[in-house]
């Protein structure tokens, strides 16, 4: 017992049956020295720090199974771990929960929690989201690497049909795989543009011709171009469907549904034109064909398959549903309020254009969105004042969610670039390590955080790393063991 009234740790191998609550534990984590007490650590007996209370009774083998080094003179345990992460982990003994500091890698912090044997359930919900996001990124990197390795690898157990199917799928789905695949992707992109232009030109009266009944129809040349484009789209879709590894997932994919909606109207209208006249009146057939031709606008969405920018914009809008919902709510409230006020203020004018509140909704919509067609406008002074306030409120309401939507777009775009770079670096590392490790799987440990490999032991690190540690300004720096002492044997430590 020292002068402070606290009891220090007993000598290794000695038996001490006194209470553990007043034991004083001295730990040195990455150069930061901290004193802990038994009553604090015993709250979570399964953690590594709590095991230090009884480790001396088991001798030096038990001690060195828990820490990196031990100084019998100072009775101090040394850990070559991150001191910043340790200061976060130690909060579990004081507050019952762990918060991750900003700037710490979530994966490294999880490894630190695993080392100190602190369960992830103590991590606060605000920090678990960062860990989940990093888990998703690692799984995405592993998926991309695995896809690249699947494309590069050749399975000798596959038959000729499976290899042919795989080559066709790679040829159509991965334009970057070869120069012919890139040419086909560019050709498909151009045919989508040509088909869209032909659809628009077919509605120009000067380019239309008269049929046998005197009705204006699309020019035969434009119809032939349309038929050729549809033939290409059909062949491309069927080849991708037959070569798809998972046909059910392929058929239910959104972009593939768009492809079907772009192709199907042509064949349905062709069927109605040649066979529908026998079952229904000619007028109904023509109306049905005209309605189906309108559906051809769906093919413009096929451009999203070849444009990463459109895909990023779609994802940004999907992630911005909350902001867009708030925008619609603000506009709906403003439209209702200003249309009711406009109707009330304009009733005193004999030539009022506001006949009812529902009719005033149109005026409120075009005013708050700053379109202003001028078909309905106020004529009284109060009505004009109401209109001025309404379009000012509309500008503010529309401008508010723009910044979050742009942030979502930039964040997703940058994230995709980072993932692509990370996947490429992962492949480079695997290629460098393939000669020595001989491993061919794509970062399996990256796909699941629960199977992450443990960190390298401290003894394998560069002994000069302690001089480069970034320490907290509020802590006292206690130098680690010297290089000579750092590499001493256990027998020397015992002596």
ZAMARGU-4260 file (C-alpha; in steps of 0.2 Angstrom, whole numbers, plus 5000, padded with zeros to 4 digits):
<rodrens>
0) 5000/5000/5000 | 5008/5017/4995 | 5005/5034/5002 | 4990/5037/4992 | 4980/5023/5000
5) 4979/5013/4984 | 4985/4996/4982 | 4997/4991/4967 | 4997/4975/4958 | 5006/4960/4967
10) 5021/4952/4960 | 5019/4940/4946 | 5015/4922/4952 | 5010/4928/4969 | 4994/4924/4977
15) 4983/4938/4984 | 4965/4935/4989 | 4961/4953/4994 | 4948/4963/4986 | 4952/4969/4968
20) 4942/4985/4968 | 4956/4995/4976 | 4969/4988/4963 | 4978/5001/4953 | 4982/4997/4935
25) 4995/5007/4925 | 4994/5006/4906 | 5005/5014/4893 | 4995/5014/4876 | 5005/5021/4862
30) 5015/5032/4873 | 5001/5039/4883 | 5001/5033/4902 | 4985/5031/4911 | 4980/5025/4928
35) 4965/5014/4930 | 4957/5006/4945 | 4950/4989/4948 | 4932/4994/4953 | 4931/5003/4936
40) 4937/4989/4926 | 4927/4976/4935 | 4911/4983/4927 | 4915/4973/4911 | 4926/4958/4917
45) 4927/4951/4899 | 4937/4965/4892 | 4956/4965/4890 | 4959/4978/4903 | 4949/4969/4916
50) 4959/4953/4913 | 4974/4963/4918 | 4969/4963/4936 | 4971/4944/4938 | 4985/4941/4925
55) 4999/4942/4937 | 4993/4927/4946 | 4996/4917/4930 | 5014/4922/4928 | 5023/4930/4913
60) 5015/4919/4900 | 4998/4926/4905 | 5004/4944/4905 | 5012/4943/4888 | 4996/4935/4881
65) 4987/4951/4885 | 4999/4965/4882 | 5015/4969/4871 | 5027/4971/4886 | 5027/4973/4905
70) 5039/4983/4916 | 5041/4974/4933 | 5049/4989/4941 | 5036/5001/4936 | 5022/4988/4936
75) 5017/4995/4919 | 5008/4987/4905 | 5013/4992/4887 | 5002/4992/4872 | 5007/4997/4855
80) 4990/5003/4850 | 4982/5019/4844 | 4981/5031/4859 | 4967/5041/4851 | 4956/5026/4849
85) 4960/5020/4866 | 4953/5036/4874 | 4937/5032/4865 | 4936/5014/4870 | 4940/5018/4888
90) 4923/5028/4889 | 4914/5012/4890 | 4920/5010/4908 | 4914/5027/4913 | 4898/5030/4903
95) 4893/5013/4897 | 4895/5018/4878 | 4908/5021/4866 | 4909/5036/4854 | 4921/5036/4839
100) 4931/5052/4836 | 4930/5061/4820 | 4944/5057/4808 | 4947/5039/4815 | 4944/5025/4802
105) 4929/5015/4806 | 4937/4999/4801 | 4953/5003/4812 | 4942/5008/4826 | 4932/4991/4825
110) 4949/4982/4826 | 4954/4992/4841 | 4937/4987/4850 | 4940/4969/4845 | 4958/4970/4853
115) 4952/4978/4869 | 4938/4965/4869 | 4924/4978/4869 | 4908/4972/4861 | 4901/4983/4846
120) 4885/4984/4855 | 4892/4998/4866 | 4896/5008/4851 | 4883/5022/4850 | 4870/5023/4836
125) 4877/5039/4828 | 4894/5030/4826 | 4887/5013/4820 | 4881/5022/4804 | 4899/5026/4799
130) 4904/5008/4802 | 4889/5002/4791 | 4894/5014/4778 | 4912/5008/4778 | 4906/4990/4778
135) 4895/4994/4762 | 4910/5002/4754 | 4921/4987/4757 | 4908/4975/4751 | 4906/4985/4735
140) 4925/4985/4733 | 4926/4966/4735 | 4911/4964/4723 | 4920/4974/4710 | 4936/4965/4712
145) 4927/4948/4711 | 4919/4953/4695 | 4935/4958/4687 | 4943/4942/4693 | 4928/4932/4686
150) 4931/4940/4669 | 4950/4937/4669 | 4949/4919/4676 | 4944/4904/4665 | 4936/4889/4673
155) 4941/4873/4665 | 4927/4864/4672 | 4915/4874/4662 | 4908/4867/4646 | 4909/4876/4629
160) 4892/4883/4630 | 4895/4891/4647 | 4911/4898/4641 | 4902/4905/4626 | 4888/4912/4636
165) 4901/4920/4648 | 4910/4928/4633 | 4894/4935/4626 | 4889/4942/4642 | 4906/4951/4645
170) 4905/4957/4627 | 4888/4966/4629 | 4889/4971/4647 | 4907/4976/4649 | 4912/4989/4635
175) 4929/4991/4643 | 4933/4973/4641 | 4939/4974/4623 | 4939/4986/4608 | 4925/4977/4599
180) 4914/4978/4614 | 4917/4996/4615 | 4913/4998/4597 | 4896/4989/4600 | 4892/5000/4615
185) 4895/5016/4605 | 4884/5009/4590 | 4870/5005/4602 | 4871/5022/4610 | 4871/5030/4592
190) 4856/5019/4587 | 4846/5025/4603 | 4849/5043/4597 | 4844/5039/4579 | 4828/5031/4585
195) 4824/5045/4596 | 4827/5058/4582 | 4817/5047/4570 | 4802/5047/4582 | 4802/5066/4583
200) 4804/5068/4564 | 4790/5057/4561 | 4778/5069/4568 | 4783/5084/4556 | 4768/5086/4544
205) 4780/5090/4529 | 4789/5073/4531 | 4773/5063/4532 | 4764/5055/4518 | 4745/5051/4514
210) 4739/5033/4515 | 4726/5025/4505 | 4712/5033/4516 | 4719/5050/4515 | 4727/5050/4533
215) 4744/5057/4536 | 4756/5043/4541 | 4775/5042/4545 | 4786/5042/4530 | 4791/5024/4524
220) 4810/5028/4525 | 4808/5034/4543 | 4798/5018/4546 | 4812/5007/4539 | 4825/5016/4550
225) 4814/5013/4565 | 4812/4995/4560 | 4831/4993/4559 | 4834/5001/4576 | 4820/4990/4584
230) 4828/4975/4576 | 4845/4979/4584 | 4837/4983/4601 | 4828/4966/4600 | 4844/4956/4596
235) 4854/4965/4609 | 4840/4961/4623 | 4838/4943/4618 | 4857/4940/4618 | 4859/4948/4635
240) 4844/4938/4642 | 4851/4921/4635 | 4869/4925/4642 | 4863/4932/4658 | 4870/4922/4673
245) 4853/4925/4683 | 4839/4927/4671 | 4826/4931/4684 | 4836/4945/4691 | 4840/4951/4674
250) 4821/4952/4669 | 4816/4961/4684 | 4830/4974/4683 | 4824/4992/4681 | 4834/4996/4665
255) 4829/4979/4657 | 4811/4983/4660 | 4814/5000/4651 | 4822/4990/4637 | 4806/4980/4635
260) 4795/4995/4636 | 4805/5003/4622 | 4804/4987/4611 | 4786/4980/4615 | 4776/4994/4607
265) 4783/4991/4590 | 4778/4973/4590 | 4761/4976/4598 | 4757/4990/4585 | 4763/4979/4571
270) 4751/4965/4577 | 4736/4976/4579 | 4739/4984/4562 | 4739/4967/4553 | 4728/4956/4564
275) 4718/4969/4575 | 4707/4975/4560 | 4698/4958/4560 | 4693/4959/4578 | 4689/4977/4581
280) 4685/4993/4571 | 4699/5002/4561 | 4697/5018/4571 | 4700/5009/4588 | 4715/5000/4580
285) 4722/5017/4574 | 4720/5024/4592 | 4728/5010/4600 | 4743/5011/4588 | 4745/5029/4591
290) 4745/5027/4610 | 4758/5013/4608 | 4769/5024/4598 | 4769/5037/4612 | 4777/5024/4623
295) 4792/5024/4612 | 4798/5039/4622 | 4804/5026/4635 | 4819/5022/4624 | 4827/5038/4629
300) 4830/5031/4646 | 4841/5018/4638 | 4854/5031/4637 | 4856/5029/4656 | 4864/5012/4653
305) 4878/5020/4643 | 4880/5036/4654 | 4887/5036/4671 | 4882/5054/4674 | 4863/5049/4672
310) 4865/5035/4684 | 4873/5046/4696 | 4859/5059/4694 | 4846/5045/4697 | 4855/5040/4712
315) 4856/5057/4719 | 4837/5060/4716 | 4834/5043/4724 | 4844/5049/4740 | 4835/5066/4740
320) 4817/5060/4742 | 4816/5068/4759 | 4822/5085/4752 | 4810/5083/4737 | 4796/5079/4748
325) 4799/5094/4759 | 4799/5105/4743 | 4782/5098/4737 | 4775/5100/4754 | 4781/5119/4755
330) 4774/5122/4737 | 4757/5113/4741 | 4755/5124/4757 | 4760/5139/4748 | 4748/5135/4733
335) 4733/5132/4744 | 4736/5148/4754 | 4740/5160/4740 | 4726/5154/4729 | 4714/5156/4743
340) 4720/5174/4746 | 4720/5178/4728 | 4702/5172/4725 | 4697/5182/4740 | 4706/5198/4735
345) 4700/5197/4717 | 4682/5195/4720 | 4679/5214/4722 | 4685/5217/4704 | 4671/5215/4690
350) 4682/5207/4677 | 4691/5195/4689 | 4699/5180/4682 | 4698/5170/4698 | 4682/5161/4697
355) 4685/5148/4711 | 4699/5143/4723 | 4702/5126/4713 | 4704/5137/4697 | 4716/5148/4706
360) 4727/5133/4710 | 4734/5135/4692 | 4738/5153/4695 | 4747/5149/4711 | 4757/5135/4703
365) 4764/5145/4688 | 4767/5160/4700 | 4777/5151/4714 | 4787/5142/4701 | 4791/5159/4692
370) 4784/5152/4675 | 4770/5166/4674 | 4760/5162/4658 | 4749/5177/4660 | 4733/5168/4656
375) 4727/5172/4674 | 4733/5187/4683 | 4727/5198/4697 | 4720/5215/4693 | 4718/5223/4711
380) 4731/5231/4721 | 4730/5218/4735 | 4730/5204/4722 | 4746/5210/4715 | 4754/5212/4732
385) 4748/5194/4735 | 4756/5188/4719 | 4773/5197/4723 | 4774/5188/4740 | 4769/5171/4732
390) 4783/5171/4719 | 4796/5177/4732 | 4791/5163/4743 | 4791/5151/4729 | 4809/5156/4724
395) 4814/5153/4742 | 4805/5136/4744 | 4813/5130/4727 | 4830/5136/4732 | 4831/5127/4749
400) 4833/5109/4744 | 4845/5112/4729 | 4861/5112/4740 | 4857/5095/4748 | 4853/5087/4731
405) 4869/5094/4724 | 4879/5087/4739 | 4871/5070/4736 | 4876/5070/4718 | 4894/5075/4722
410) 4896/5063/4736 | 4890/5048/4726 | 4901/5053/4711 | 4916/5055/4722 | 4912/5039/4731
415) 4911/5029/4714 | 4928/5036/4709 | 4935/5031/4726 | 4928/5014/4725 | 4935/5011/4707
420) 4952/5017/4713 | 4951/5006/4728 | 4947/4991/4718 | 4961/4994/4706 | 4973/4996/4720
425) 4966/4980/4728 | 4970/4971/4711 | 4987/4978/4711 | 4991/4972/4728 | 4984/4955/4724
430) 4995/4954/4709 | 5010/4959/4719 | 5006/4946/4733 | 5002/4932/4721 | 5020/4927/4719
435) 5022/4925/4738 | 5005/4921/4745 | 4998/4912/4731 | 4980/4918/4735 | 4968/4920/4721
440) 4952/4925/4730 | 4946/4943/4729 | 4948/4951/4746 | 4937/4940/4755 | 4941/4948/4772
445) 4936/4965/4765 | 4918/4959/4761 | 4914/4955/4779 | 4920/4965/4794 | 4916/4951/4806
450) 4930/4941/4797 | 4943/4955/4796 | 4961/4948/4800 | 4968/4954/4816 | 4981/4968/4816
455) 4999/4963/4815 | 5008/4961/4832 | 5017/4976/4838 | 5034/4966/4838 | 5033/4966/4819
460) 5031/4985/4817 | 5046/4997/4814 | 5054/5001/4831 | 5055/5019/4826 | 5037/5021/4824
465) 5035/5027/4842 | 5044/5043/4837 | 5030/5047/4825 | 5015/5045/4835 | 5002/5059/4835
470) 4997/5061/4853 | 4984/5071/4862 | 4990/5088/4868 | 4980/5085/4884 | 4990/5069/4889
475) 5007/5067/4896 | 5019/5059/4884 | 5028/5044/4892 | 5041/5037/4880 | 5039/5019/4875
480) 5053/5006/4878 | 5069/5010/4870 | 5073/5001/4854 | 5085/4989/4864 | 5072/4986/4877
485) 5058/4985/4865 | 5066/4969/4857 | 5072/4961/4873 | 5066/4943/4876 | 5053/4938/4889
490) 5067/4930/4900 | 5075/4947/4901 | 5059/4955/4905 | 5056/4943/4919 | 5074/4946/4926
</rodrens>
